[in-house]
Amino acid sequence: MMDARELANRICKRLREAGDQAYLVGGCVRDILLKREPTDYDVATDATPDRVQQLFPHSLAVGAQFGVIIVTDEAASGESVQVEVATFRSDIGYSDGRHPDRVVYASSPQEDVKRRDFTINALLLDPETHQVLDFVGGQRDIQSGIIRAIGRPLDRFREDKLRMVRAVRFAARFRYAIEAGTFSAILKLAYEIHQVSAERLRDELTKILTEGAARRGFELLDETGLLPELLPEIARMKGVEQPPQFHPEGDVCVHTLIMLDQLPHPCSPTLAWGVLLHDVGKPPTFKPPSGPNDRIRFDEHAEVGTRMTEEICRRFRFSNDDSEQIAALVANHMRFKDVADMKPATLKRFLRLNRFDEHLELHRLDCSSSHGNLENYNHVRRFLAETPPDQVQPPRLVSGEDLIGLGFAPGPTFRRILDAIEEAQLNGTLKDKESALAFVQASFKAR
């Protein structure tokens, strides 16, 4: 039983005992130097994939054509841990802007790091001596807080266009600056980001949203020219004014950025995307004041925004569950203004929305990033604290069989009757089966 760090160390030791070179490499070394807990571990070696598989018979050849083998083991928690073991290599050609056309195995780590993306991700660590091998100035850039592409930035980004978004993510996550040449290359090639698959872009954007620096990430996406390419709907928020009595903080873009800045960390991807998109319908529904006593309006912006959100989720190929939740967050975010006036039944049904905690958190962020009035938020919190869960979603008092026993024929009428019973039950006027059956006989006629 072991964790990923222990497995990576054991892999390096086994390879070295067999006469091969082996080092920890990449993001895990960067995080170790930054005293952060790495999310995963990678090993670089001069051993070929075939040799790695011979030494580790239970490994997985998921990327063997690119010199990559996955070595797995079971952690103390019972979950499987894995370490990626990559053979030193040079990558030749990137016709698809993602994968090398072919790879040539190398014998030295110096040659291997030249193909990697950024200097801070190209460090190697000897797990026995703890010596860091740095052939590209990665340690200097960590100390200076700089994201710098290895070699010619245009070459690195043409090899894999997603690296442009990754540069933004790392700069935001670590509060680093993007080196001038690297930044200039992103500006020049931003329009080519569409060559990257929707799934890879979605995952990288989700990381920007959830790693604790969402605001800076989206500011950098805008500054590098990537935002209007990836999410033109968000870019259009800039300069869209809002009524100052409700939004003293500024325009729609400023409001959204403040909300992103206040996202909790860690944060669920659906909440983060819901926050980003909750006002996406405002630019197309903007209406200036029609007179001296009128104000800026965004009529039906939640409905318009919901349709736009559904299209964005399709574009980035979100799962059906995530798409439905993100769209629901956008669709329902304006309903909180009416909670104090809702009938008990209406409020209880509202609280039964899937993952309601995300709806409530989005509302809190929405208020705290604008007018600061949390009365409706606190009203819902009090109601949830004072209302037992079985009153929010009580067991059904009457079944279809009960209705048949009263002489009703199965059909559309069943749903109307059951809905009416539930409405009365949620409002507190029906509390038991007997009163519910009496209500049915008094309110509906059996055929």
C-alpha positions in Angstrom: 0.0 0.0 0.0 1.4 3.4 -0.9 0.7 6.9 -2.1 1.7 8.4 -5.5 4.9 9.9 -4.1 6.0 6.6 -2.7 5.1 4.8 -5.9 7.1 7.3 -8.0 10.1 6.9 -5.7 9.9 3.2 -5.9 9.7 3.3 -9.7 12.8 5.5 -9.9 14.7 3.2 -7.6 13.7 0.1 -9.6 14.7 1.7 -12.9 18.1 2.8 -11.4 18.8 -0.6 -10.0 18.2 -2.0 -13.5 20.9 0.5 -14.9 18.6 3.1 -16.2 18.2 6.8 -15.5 15.1 8.0 -13.7 13.9 11.3 -12.2 10.7 12.9 -11.0 9.8 15.4 -13.6 7.4 18.2 -14.4 4.6 19.7 -12.3 5.3 17.6 -9.3 8.9 18.9 -9.1 7.6 22.5 -9.4 5.0 21.9 -6.7 7.6 20.3 -4.4 9.9 23.4 -4.8 6.9 25.6 -4.1 6.0 23.5 -1.0 2.7 22.6 -2.5 1.2 19.1 -2.5 1.5 17.7 -6.1 -1.8 16.4 -7.6 0.1 13.7 -9.5 3.6 12.4 -10.1 5.5 11.8 -13.4 8.8 10.0 -13.9 11.2 10.5 -16.8 13.7 7.8 -17.8 15.9 6.7 -20.6 14.4 3.2 -20.4 12.2 2.4 -23.5 8.5 1.6 -23.0 9.1 -2.1 -23.6 11.7 -2.1 -20.8 9.5 -0.2 -18.4 6.7 -2.8 -19.0 9.2 -5.6 -18.4 10.2 -4.1 -15.1 6.6 -3.3 -14.1 4.4 -6.1 -15.6 1.1 -4.7 -14.3 1.6 -1.4 -16.1 -0.7 0.1 -18.8 0.5 0.9 -22.2 -2.0 3.8 -22.7 0.5 6.1 -24.5 3.2 3.7 -25.6 3.4 5.2 -29.1 4.5 8.5 -27.4 6.8 6.7 -25.0 4.4 6.8 -22.0 3.5 3.9 -19.7 1.2 4.1 -16.7 2.4 2.2 -13.6 -0.3 1.6 -11.0 -0.5 0.4 -7.4 -3.0 0.4 -4.6 -2.9 3.1 -2.0 -3.5 2.6 1.7 -7.0 4.0 1.2 -7.7 1.1 -1.1 -7.9 3.4 -4.2 -5.6 2.8 -7.1 -2.7 5.2 -7.5 -0.8 5.7 -10.8 2.4 7.3 -12.0 3.1 8.2 -15.6 6.5 7.0 -16.8 7.8 8.7 -20.0 10.9 7.8 -22.0 13.2 10.7 -22.8 12.3 11.8 -26.3 12.2 14.5 -28.9 8.9 15.2 -30.6 8.9 15.5 -34.4 6.2 17.5 -36.1 2.7 18.4 -34.7 0.4 18.3 -37.7 -2.8 18.2 -35.6 -1.6 20.9 -33.2 -1.7 18.4 -30.3 0.2 15.1 -30.8 3.7 14.7 -32.2 3.7 13.1 -35.7 6.4 10.8 -34.4 8.8 10.6 -31.4 12.5 9.9 -31.3 13.8 8.4 -28.1 16.6 10.4 -26.5 19.3 9.3 -24.1 19.6 12.4 -22.0 17.2 14.5 -19.9 18.6 17.6 -21.5 17.1 16.6 -24.8 13.8 15.6 -23.2 13.1 18.9 -21.5 13.3 20.8 -24.8 10.0 19.5 -25.9 8.1 20.5 -22.7 5.9 23.6 -22.4 7.2 26.0 -19.8 10.4 26.3 -17.9 8.8 25.8 -14.5 7.4 22.5 -15.7 10.7 21.2 -17.1 12.6 20.5 -13.8 13.8 17.1 -12.8 14.4 15.8 -9.3 16.6 13.0 -8.1 14.5 11.4 -5.4 17.5 9.9 -3.7 19.8 12.9 -3.5 17.1 15.5 -3.9 19.2 17.2 -6.5 17.3 19.4 -9.0 18.3 19.2 -12.7 17.5 22.5 -14.4 18.5 22.9 -18.0 16.1 25.7 -18.9 16.2 28.2 -16.0 13.0 26.9 -14.4 14.2 27.6 -10.8 15.1 31.1 -11.7 11.6 31.7 -13.2 10.0 30.2 -10.1 11.9 32.6 -8.0 11.0 35.5 -10.3 7.4 34.5 -10.7 7.4 34.1 -14.5 5.7 31.8 -17.0 8.1 31.4 -19.8 7.8 29.0 -22.8 10.8 26.8 -23.5 12.8 27.8 -26.6 10.8 29.8 -29.2 7.3 30.4 -27.8 5.7 30.3 -31.2 7.1 26.8 -31.8 5.8 25.6 -28.4 2.3 26.9 -29.0 2.1 25.7 -32.6 2.9 22.2 -31.3 -0.1 22.3 -28.9 -2.4 25.3 -29.0 -3.8 24.4 -25.6 -0.5 25.5 -24.1 -1.7 29.1 -24.6 -4.6 28.5 -22.1 -2.3 26.6 -19.8 0.1 29.6 -19.7 -2.9 31.7 -18.5 -3.9 29.1 -15.9 -0.4 28.7 -14.4 0.1 32.5 -14.3 -3.3 32.9 -12.5 -2.8 30.0 -10.2 0.7 31.0 -9.0 0.1 34.8 -9.3 3.0 34.9 -11.9 3.5 37.2 -14.9 3.7 35.8 -18.4 7.1 36.6 -20.0 6.9 39.2 -22.8 7.9 36.9 -25.6 5.5 34.2 -24.4 2.7 36.7 -24.0 3.3 38.1 -27.5 3.2 34.6 -29.0 -0.2 34.0 -27.4 -1.6 37.3 -28.8 -0.4 36.3 -32.2 -1.8 32.7 -32.2 -5.0 33.2 -30.1 -7.2 32.8 -33.1 -5.9 29.3 -33.6 -7.2 28.1 -30.3 -10.2 26.6 -32.1 -8.0 23.8 -33.3 -8.0 22.3 -29.8 -10.8 19.9 -28.9 -13.8 21.2 -27.0 -13.2 18.7 -24.2 -9.6 19.8 -23.6 -10.6 23.5 -23.6 -13.5 22.8 -21.2 -11.3 21.0 -18.8 -8.6 23.7 -18.9 -11.2 26.5 -18.4 -12.7 24.5 -15.5 -9.3 24.4 -13.9 -9.0 28.2 -14.3 -12.4 28.6 -12.6 -11.8 26.2 -9.7 -8.1 26.5 -8.7 -8.6 29.6 -6.6 -7.7 32.4 -9.1 -10.7 32.6 -11.4 -10.8 36.4 -11.7 -7.1 36.7 -12.6 -7.5 33.8 -15.0 -10.3 35.5 -16.9 -8.6 38.8 -16.9 -5.6 37.2 -18.5 -7.7 35.3 -21.0 -9.0 38.8 -22.0 -5.6 40.4 -22.1 -4.1 37.7 -24.3 -7.0 37.7 -26.8 -8.1 34.2 -25.9 -11.4 35.2 -24.2 -13.2 36.5 -27.3 -12.1 33.3 -29.1 -13.2 30.9 -26.4 -16.2 32.7 -24.8 -17.3 35.7 -26.9 -20.5 35.8 -24.8 -18.4 36.7 -21.8 -16.2 39.2 -23.7 -19.4 41.0 -24.7 -20.2 41.8 -21.0 -17.5 44.5 -21.0 -19.0 48.0 -21.0 -22.6 46.8 -20.5 -23.9 49.2 -17.9 -26.2 48.2 -15.0 -28.6 50.2 -12.9 -26.4 51.8 -10.2 -29.0 51.4 -7.5 -28.7 47.6 -7.8 -25.1 47.4 -9.1 -23.0 50.2 -7.7 -19.9 48.1 -8.5 -20.0 48.7 -12.2 -20.9 46.9 -15.5 -21.8 43.3 -16.1 -18.2 42.3 -16.6 -17.0 43.9 -13.4 -19.8 42.3 -11.5 -19.0 38.9 -12.9 -15.2 39.3 -12.2 -16.0 40.2 -8.5 -18.1 37.1 -8.2 -15.3 35.0 -9.7 -12.9 36.5 -7.2 -15.1 35.5 -4.3 -15.7 31.9 -5.4 -15.0 29.5 -2.6 -12.0 27.2 -2.9 -12.4 24.4 -3.5 -15.4 25.0 -5.6 -17.6 22.6 -7.7 -17.2 23.1 -11.5 -20.9 23.5 -11.9 -21.1 26.4 -9.4 -18.1 28.0 -11.0 -19.6 27.9 -14.5 -22.9 29.0 -13.1 -21.3 32.1 -11.6 -19.5 32.8 -14.9 -22.6 32.5 -17.0 -25.4 33.7 -14.7 -25.6 37.1 -16.4 -24.6 36.0 -19.9 -28.1 37.0 -21.1 -27.7 40.6 -20.1 -25.8 42.0 -23.1 -28.4 40.9 -25.6 -31.3 42.1 -23.4 -29.9 45.5 -22.4 -32.4 48.3 -22.6 -31.4 51.9 -21.7 -33.7 54.1 -19.7 -36.7 55.2 -21.7 -37.2 58.4 -19.7 -36.0 60.4 -16.7 -37.7 58.1 -14.2 -36.8 54.8 -15.9 -33.7 52.7 -15.4 -31.6 50.3 -17.3 -33.4 47.0 -17.8 -32.5 43.4 -18.8 -36.0 41.9 -19.4 -36.0 38.1 -19.4 -32.2 38.0 -19.2 -32.4 34.8 -17.1 -34.4 33.0 -19.8 -32.2 34.3 -22.6 -29.1 33.5 -20.6 -30.4 29.9 -20.0 -30.7 29.3 -23.7 -27.2 30.8 -24.3 -25.8 28.6 -21.4 -27.3 25.5 -22.9 -25.6 26.3 -26.2 -22.2 27.0 -24.5 -22.5 23.7 -22.6 -23.1 21.9 -25.9 -20.2 23.7 -27.5 -17.8 22.5 -24.8 -19.4 19.0 -24.6 -20.4 19.1 -21.0 -22.1 16.0 -19.6 -25.9 16.0 -19.6 -25.9 16.3 -15.7 -23.5 19.2 -15.6 -25.2 21.0 -18.5 -28.6 20.7 -16.7 -27.2 22.0 -13.4 -25.3 24.9 -14.9 -28.4 25.9 -17.0 -30.6 25.5 -13.9 -28.3 27.9 -11.9 -28.6 30.5 -14.6 -32.4 30.0 -15.0 -33.2 30.3 -11.3 -30.8 32.9 -10.1 -33.4 35.7 -10.2 -36.1 33.8 -8.3 -34.5 34.6 -4.9 -35.8 38.2 -5.1 -39.3 36.8 -4.5 -38.6 34.2 -1.7 -40.1 36.4 1.0 -43.4 36.6 -0.8 -43.6 33.0 -1.9 -46.3 30.7 -0.6 -44.9 27.9 1.5 -45.5 25.4 -1.2 -43.7 27.5 -3.8 -40.8 28.1 -1.6 -40.5 24.4 -0.6 -40.5 23.4 -4.3 -37.8 26.0 -4.9 -35.7 24.5 -2.2 -36.1 21.1 -3.8 -34.0 22.1 -6.8 -31.2 19.7 -7.5 -28.1 20.7 -5.5 -29.9 23.7 -4.0 -26.8 24.6 -2.0 -25.2 25.8 -5.3 -28.2 27.9 -6.1 -28.0 29.5 -2.6 -24.3 30.1 -2.8 -24.6 31.7 -6.3 -27.2 34.0 -4.8 -25.0 35.0 -1.9 -22.1 35.7 -4.3 -24.5 37.7 -6.5 -25.6 39.9 -3.7 -22.2 40.4 -2.0 -20.7 41.4 -5.3 -23.3 44.1 -6.0 -25.8 45.8 -3.6 -24.7 43.7 -0.5 -28.3 43.1 0.6 -28.5 39.5 2.0 -32.0 39.6 3.3 -33.4 37.0 0.9 -30.3 34.8 1.4 -30.8 35.0 5.2 -34.6 34.4 4.8 -33.9 31.1 3.0 -31.2 30.1 5.5 -33.7 30.6 8.4 -36.4 28.7 6.6 -34.1 25.8 6.0 -32.9 25.8 9.6 -36.5 26.0 11.0 -38.2 23.6 8.6 -37.7 19.8 9.0 -36.6 18.1 5.7 -39.8 15.9 5.7 -41.8 19.1 5.5 -39.8 20.4 2.5 -40.2 17.1 0.7 -43.0 15.2 2.6 -44.1 11.7 1.8 -47.0 11.4 -0.5 -50.4 11.3 1.3 -52.4 9.6 -1.5 -51.3 7.1 -4.2 -52.7 6.2 -7.6 -54.3 3.1 -6.1 -56.1 5.3 -3.6 -57.5 7.4 -6.4 -58.7 4.2 -8.3 -60.3 3.1 -5.1 -62.3 6.4 -5.1 -63.5 5.7 -8.6 -61.0 7.8 -10.7 -59.7 6.3 -13.9 -56.0 6.5 -14.6 -55.0 9.4 -16.9 -54.0 13.1 -16.9 -56.5 13.8 -14.1 -54.3 11.7 -11.7 -51.5 14.2 -12.0 -53.7 17.2 -11.5 -55.2 15.6 -8.4 -51.8 14.6 -6.9 -50.4 18.0 -7.6 -53.3 19.7 -5.9 -52.9 17.4 -2.8 -49.1 18.2 -2.7 -49.8 21.9 -3.0 -52.2 21.8 0.0 -49.8 19.5 1.9 -46.9 21.9 1.4 -49.0 24.8 2.4 -49.9 23.0 5.6 -53.7 22.6 5.0 -53.5 18.8 4.6 -51.6 16.7 7.1 -52.9 13.1 6.8 -54.3 10.6 4.4 -57.9 10.9 5.6 -58.1 14.7 5.1 -56.4 14.3 1.7 -59.0 11.7 0.6 -61.8 14.0 1.8 -60.2 16.9 -0.1 -60.2 14.8 -3.3 -63.8 13.8 -3.0 -64.8 17.4 -2.3 -62.7 19.0 -5.1 -62.8 16.4 -8.0 -65.5 14.3 -9.5 -64.9 10.7 -10.4 -66.3 9.5 -13.8 
